[in-house]
Amino acid sequence: MHIKVGCCGFCISKKKYYSLFNVVEVQNTFYKIISTKLASSWRKESPEGFEFVPKAWMALTHDPSSTFWRKKGLPTGKNVGLLRCSEDNFRLWKEFLESIKPLNPKLVIFQSPPSFEATDENVESAYKFFEFVRGDIEKIGWEVRHESWKGKIDGILRELDVIHVVDPLYDVPVLIGKTSYFRLHGGREKGKIVYKYKYRDEEISRLVRFVSGLSSEVSYVMFNNSYMGEDSQRFLNMLRSIDTTSPPRSSSPM
């Protein structure tokens, strides 16, 4: 099994980041459509074998009636957002897909807002949406954050080959397939995420044991907490002490 380790965004200079990791989750693409010029410059400056994992544009996943939506100046319309199976959403998807093309991504991560409940309408829309877009990209990962999805997400994951994205220190993926993807957000306090959190050695060790024991061919471990740069390197060091399939960055890409 190959374990790919990185961060959700360039938390340090890109030059140093490229020397330490071989994958990054691109956060810019979540907030807006990036220019193909910018995407091309990232691809050109990155080392051979380096992987970019874009986070899907929030115009596809979030609620167009929210204040945050208006502040970001996202596209208006009653048929956009919330993974709706609509012509408007599919048009936005194609626009997003074109913008990330220079990155040569093989995996895109979708993240639904905590308010996105597993109503019958939302379950049906999500299924049809992913059914439509899955042919445009090699792999799709989806992070749902409302408790109501437990027991209702299985069909989408299994039938459409969608990766269940979770924080493995607090949740268990419904399905372990050929590819696993984990996002480490930080600690928890009264059910809320604490991003300003530094992982304890025991937690890093537990994460290493969990990921190393999976049957997936490839597992992504992506840190998204305030100390992501430091914690991801600690994870890598601990992983290398027990797993020779996770070589230093200067070796062949995982």
N, C-alpha and C positions, 0 to 999 in steps of 0.2 A: 504494500500500500504506500502511496505517495502522500505526504502531508505538506500542504502549502500554507505558509504562515505569512501574514501581512497585517496591514492596518486599514481602517476605513478612512482613507484620506492620507495625504502626504503630511505627516505630523512633524517631520524634520525636512531638511533640504533634500530636494529630489536626488541630487548627486550622492548624498550619503545614504538615502533610502535605497537607491538602486544597488548600492554596494552590500546592503544587508539583507534585502528581501527580493523575492522574484514575483510578487503579486501585490496589487493594490486595489482596493475597492474605491471607485471614483465617486466622490460625493457631489462634485459640481453638477453632474448630470441629473441629480435629483431635483435641484432647484430651478434649473433653466436649461434651455437648449444651448449647448456649447458650439462654438464655431468649428468647422472642419479644419480650419487653419490651426487652432489650438490643439485639437486632437492629433493632427498630423505631427505637430512639433513634439508632443509627448512621445508619440510612437518613434519618431526619429532619434530622440535623445536617449531613449531607454535601451538597455542591453538586449542582446539577442536572447529570446526565450522569456523575456519579462511579460507578465500577463496583466492586462487591465480588465477589471470586472466593473462595468458601469452599474450604478444604482438607477433604476428606472425613474423617469421624470414623474414628479408628484402630480402633475396634471392628469396622469393616467390613474392614479391610485387614491387621491385624496378628495375631500368634499369641496365642491366649488362654491358652497354657501358659507364657508368658513372665513373668518376675518383674515387668517393667515394667507388664504388664497388670493384675496384682494390686495393685500400688502405686497405680494410677490408679482402682481400683475399677470397672473396666469390666464389662459384663454377662457372666455366666458361661454356659457351655453348650458342648457339643462341636460344635455346628453354627454357631458365630459366628466372625467374623474370616476372614482369608486369602481374601477374595473368594469365599467358598463360596456355591454356588447352593443356598440353603436358606431355609426359611420364616423362621427366626430372623434371618438376615442381612437378608432383605427387610423384615422388621418394623423392624429397626434403621435401615435405609435410609429408610423412610417417616417414622420419628421424626426422623431427621436432616434430612430434606427439609422437614418441617413447621417445624422450628426456624429454618431459614435463609430461609424464605419471605418475611419482611418485607424482606430485603435485595434482593429481585428479581434473583437471580443468573441468568445465562444460561450460566455455565460453572462446573463443579466439578472440582477437581484431586484425583486419587487418587495416593497415594504408597505403594508396597509396601516392606516392610522389606528390607534387604540379604540377609537369610536366605531370602527367598521365591524358591525355585528354580523353573525351568520344567520341572517334572515333568509327565508326561502328565495326571495328576490336576489339577494347578494350572492348566495351560493350558486344560483343558476347563472347569474351574470359573470361571476368569476370563472366558472367552468367554460362558458362559451367564449369569454375573452381569451383565456389561455389556450383554448382549442384553436382559436384563430391565429394567434401570434407564434405558437410554438414552432411552426415551420420556418420562421424567419431567423431563428437563432438556435444554436446547437443545444444549449441548456438554459433552463429557467429555474430560478430559486425564488421562494415566496415566504416572507415573514409575516405571519398574522399575529396580532397582539391583543385580540379580544378573546376572553375565555370561552365564549359561545361556540368557537370554531372546533373545539375538541369534540371529536366524534362525527364532525361534518366535513372535514377536510380530506378524509381518506380517499374518496372517489377521485377527486381532482388530482391528488398526488399520484395515485396508482395508474389511473387510466390515461393521464396526460403526461406522465413521467416528469412531474414537477418536484423539485427538491424542497423539502420542508426545512426552512431556515429557523434555527432556534439558538438560544443561549444555553448550552448544555449544562451549565452549572445550576440552572434553574428550571429547565424544561427538557423533555425527551422527544426527539423527532418521532413522528408517527411511522415514518418509513425510512429505512436505511437502504439506499440504492447504491449504484455504482459510484455516484458522486455524493458527498456530504458537504454541507456548508454551515459553518457556525459563526455567529456574531457575538462577541463578548462585550457587553455594554457597561459592565461595572457591577457595583453592589446593589442591594435592595433594601429599602426602608419603608415599612408600611405599604408594601406592594408597589412602590414606585422605584424607578431606576435611579441610582446614584452614580452619575457619570464620573464625578470627582472621586474616584476610588482606585486604590492600588491593591492589586491582588496579593493575597498572602501566599507564601511558599506552598502551603498545604493545598490551596486551591489550584495553583499552577500544576502541582504534582497530580492532583486528582484529574485535571483536564488532560494531562499527558497520558495517563493510564486509560482514560475513557476513549480518547481519539485513537490511540495505538491499538486498542482492542476491537475496533470496528472492522466490518467486512468490506467496506467501500474500497474501490480501487484508488480513488482520490478523495482526500478530505481537505477542505479549506478551513483554516482557523484564523479569523479576522478580528482583531481587537478594535474596540470602538469606545474605550473609556479615556479619561483625561490623561492617564499614564500609559497610553497604548504603545508608544515607542519603546519605553522601558520594559513593560510587561511582556510584549511580544518577543523581545530579545531574551528575556528570562525563560520564556516558554521554549524558544528554540534551543537554548543551551541545555535545558533539562531534557528535551526531546532527543538531542544528539547524544546525550550520555547513555541512552538506552536503545536508540534506534539508528542504525547505520544507513537507513534508506532516506534519511533527511540530512543531506550533506551541507557543508557551509555554502554560502552564496557564491563563492568563487568556483565551486565545482559545477558539474552539469546541472541544469535546471531540473527541478522535480517534476 
